[in-house]
Amino acid sequence: MNIILLGPPGAGKGTQAGRLVETRGMVQLSTGDMLRAARTSGTEMGNRVAAVMDAGQLVTDEIVIGLIEEQLDTRTGHGGFIFDGFPRTLAQADALGELLARKGQALDAVIELEVVDDVLVDRIVGRAAEAAAAGQPVRADDNAESLKVRLLEYYKKTSPLIGYYHAKGALTKVDGLGPMDAVEDEIAAVLDGVRTPARENA
Ligand code: AMP
């Protein structure tokens, strides 16, 4: 089973992906994590994307599609992929469809985590404060200025994917506002077929 977790920054995609890895043996493919790893490794690509990421803008489709393609080619023998933070543009969505089709695979569900903006800001500011208090590195883009750009990028470039996947009959909305356990249960219900997009759209 391959799924996409869709939603704005701070919606809980990474947290929920982590839980699916634990409970279902799925593989989390987070382009944000891959890009952060690339920049600390000092590769040319990493250096190139660092400033773009820190400003809160999207890196090019070519780069992230390349990262995903590499992972799809090398990771095997698991309970499916969770695409976390990818796709973020319509071009990326098309590319993902093609990459999966080439492997004889399909996308089984797209879960949109819905959270209002005020809560996103609180969560991200809280995430930065928690990391700082624990002596962990704070993400360079977890500040009010970058966050504003990240939200704009989401609404301009990523939110059209909601309509795109809805039209394909693949989209299910999940309330991302509640406690993490409640969101986890709702996602489980979608994946276990208790809630289906067909029924929702009917
Ligand atoms: P995230 O960890 O998903 O919040 O991503 C952090 C940053 O990495 C984003 O603000 C973008 O600069 C970049 N990024 C991550 N995934 C993508 C993607 N699919 N397309 C373009 N840029 C991305």
Residues whose N, C-alpha, C, O or C-beta is under 5 A from the ligand:
A	BS01	AMP	T31 G32 D33 L35 V52 M53 G56 Q57 L58 V59 V64 G85 F86 P87 R88
